[in-house]
Amino acid sequence: MYVCSCFGITEDQVKKHADSGACTPRQIASACKAGTDCGGCVRRIQALLGRGDCPRRELVEGRTTPTGAPAGAPVTTFAAAPDGRLSDAA
């Protein structure tokens, strides 16, 4: 079944990228462009990725502040914008 009709990306392709280490919709987008055009597939990609199944997730979650930032500094995260496209979240 197609997840991203803009680029013809299937569920199986998203799962293969996830198995190869893509843990976030942004990483999936980097791997195959899914989620970078109309953004309609971002929530479906998020659902396919699930939560906590990424072997590298503990590395991302273990870092509480950006490199060189003082303790307690906010960490930049990425999220889907209201229109569904990937964007930087404050």
Secondary structure, DSSP 8 states (H G I E B T S, - for coil): -EEETTTTEEHHHHHHHHHTT--SHHHHHHHH-TTSSS-TTHHHHHHHH-SS--TTHHHHHH--S-TT--TT----EEEE-TTS-EEEE-
